[in-house]
């Protein structure tokens, strides 16, 4: 395959970025998108040019690091797929592919396609924990959990924190991410002790980080590589408002 690449280049967070055009030949249709970028960087290094910076780690669709917008879509055109799981057979020979970083005030660009997503860390630090004792395994049947509840919690826990939901949202809202993290802990018995405190603190941290508000556009669910449902936002709103009322009434 021959490809034309239009890639966002930016030296650092204080620099003015711009798109630069590159050409790449002999790209295998079986190569992953990140392997294609690896090939481009090998070409740039051979020419003594600065390679394109991009985040990656596991390359197995687990870590959420491979975050970039491809032809205007976070993680590219395939549903329920991370960038590292996207293969070049989904593109056409001779196609021009536009690649840019997440666009959100809470995710400032650090270099090229790399953004600072530590805002997600601040949300997790605010309430993404439970008081259950750690360091030893407990019997699986010690705390019976209805299958429906367990399934809902596990579905929410599938969130890998990549930030695609924020990148797709016209308001750069983090409600899907925050809803997933709140829901999967609040639904389980082990997380009930911190439920009210967690709901308030994680929403507060989300707002302090500079994310926008949710207007139920639904773009977040559409681009989520783990197909997190909008239901988690409804659960978050319910738990947050209930906790807010109880706090006001000192209940």
N, C-alpha and C positions, 0 to 999 in steps of 0.2 A: 504493500500500500504506500501511496504517496500522500502526505498530509501537509496542509498549511496551518500553522499554529499562531494564534494571536494571543499572547500571554502578557498579563499585567506584571510589570517590573517596577520595583520600588526599593531603593537602597536601604531605607530605614523608616521608622515611624514619623520622622520629622521631614522626610523628603517628599517631593511631588512625584507621584507615580505616573506611568504612561504605559500604553500597550506597545509591545514590540512584536514584529512578525518574524517567524522562523519557518523553514522548510525541512521536512524530514522524509527520507525515502527508505524503502525496504522494511517497512513496519509490518510485523507479523499480525495477522488477524487474530491469532490466539494469544497475543501479548495482552497483559492487563494495562490499564491506563497509566498506572504508575511506572510500569516497565517501559512504556513508550516515553515517559518523561525522563527515565533513566537514560534511555538511548539518546535523547536530545542533549542531556547534560554531558554525556560522554563526547558527543560531537562538539559541544561548546568548549569543553576542557581541552580537547585536542587542538582547538583554534586559539587557545589561551584566552578564552572569554569567560566571564563569570557565569557559573551554572545557575539554573533557576532553583530558588529555595522553595521547598514545599514540605509540609508535615507528613510523616508516615511512621509506622511502628510495626504492628503485627502483620499487616497486609493480609489479614484473614477476615476482615469485616467485624472485628471484635472491639478494637480499641477506640475507634472514632476519630483517630488523628488525621486521616486522609481527607481533609475537608477543603473542597474547592468548588467553585461554580463553573459548570461546563455548559457552554452554549445557553447561558441564562438559567440553568437548572442546577440546584445544589446536588452534588454527586452525579450529575449527568442524567441522560434520558431514561434509564431503566428504573422501574419501580422496585422498592425494597432492596436496593443495592447500594453499597458504599463505593466510593471511587476506586478503592483497591480491588473490588470485585467486578468492576466494569471492564469489559474486554473490547478490543478495537474492532471486532467483527460487527459491533453495533454502529459503526461509522462507515461512511462511503469513501471509496478511493478518490483522492483529490479533494476531499472535503476540507473546508476551513473550520477549525475548532477554536472557539474563544474560551480562554481559561482565566479566571480571576478569583480573588479571595472572597470570603464572606464579606458582605457589606452591612455593617451595623456599628453604631456608635460604641456599643459595649464590647465590640470585638475589633479593636484598632489593629491595623495592618502593621506588622513588625518588619517584614521583608518579603517582597514578591508575593507569594501565595500563602505566607504564614501569618496567622492572626493570633492575637493574645486572647485566649478564651478563659483566662483566670476568673472572669466574672462568674462562670459556672461553679468554680471552686468555692467562691464566697457563698453561693447559695447552698451548696452541700455542707459547708462548714457550719452554717447557721442552724441546720436541723437534720442533716442526713446521718443520724446515728440513733442507736437505741441503748438502753441501760443494761441489757442482758449481759451476763458474765461471759467473758471470752477466755480462750485458752484451753477449753476442754469440750469434747463433743458431747451432745446430749442425745438421749434416745429420740428417735424420729416420731414416736407416738406419745411423747410426754405431753405435748400440747396439741390435741386434736383440732384440725382446721378443716372446715367444709371445703370440698373440692372446688366449688364455684369461687369462693374467696381466694383460695390458693392460686387458682388459674388467673384470676384478675390481677393478683399481686405479682405473679410471675410475668404476665404480659407487660405490666408497667415497668418491672425491673429490667426488661430487655433493652431499655434506653441506654445507648452508649455515650451520650453526651457529646455528640459530634457538632451540634449547633446548626444543622441543616434547617431545623424549624425556625430558628431566628433569621437565617439568611433568606428564607422564602417568604416570611411574613412581611407585609408592607409596613407594619408598625415595628418590626424587629422585636416582637414579643417573645419572651421565654416561657410562656405559660405551659406549653406542651412539655418542655423539659422539667419545669418545676412541678407540674401536675403529676408527671410520671414518678418523680422522686418522692413526692409527698404521698401519693396513692399507694405505692408498693410497700411503704412502711406503715402507713396509717391503717391499712386493711388487715394487717397481721396482728395477732395478739401480742407479739413481742414488741411492737411499736406503739401500742396503745398508751403507754405511760407518758410518752412525749407528744402525743397526737396534737393537742391544742397548742402547745408551745411551738411545735414544729411548724404547724400550718401558718402561724403568725410570723415567726422569725424568717422562714424561707421566702415568703411573699415580700416581707420588708427588705430582705437582702436583694431580692430580684429587682425591686423598685429602686433601691439605692445604687444598684449597678448600672442603671441607665437604660434598661430595656423598656420597650414601649408597651402599651396596653393591648389586650386581646379584644378584637372586634368580630370574632367568629368567622373569619374569612375561610379558614380550613386549609390554607396552603401548607401549613405545618404538617398536618397529617398526610397530605398528598406526597410530600417529599421525604418523609421520615424513612430511613433505610431499615428500620425495625418495625414499621407499620404500627407505631403507637397510636392508639385511638384517641379521638377528641373527648371520649368519656372521662379521661383523666383530668381534663380541665374542669368538667362539671363537678367531679369529685373534689377537686381542689377548691373551687368556689364554695361548695357546700361546707367543707371543713373549715375554710377560712372564715366565712360569715358566722358559722356556729360558734367558733372560738372567739371571734370578736365580740359577739353578744355576751358570751359568758364572762369575758374579761371586763366588759362594761358593768355587768351586774354583780361582779365578784362572786360568780357562781362556781 
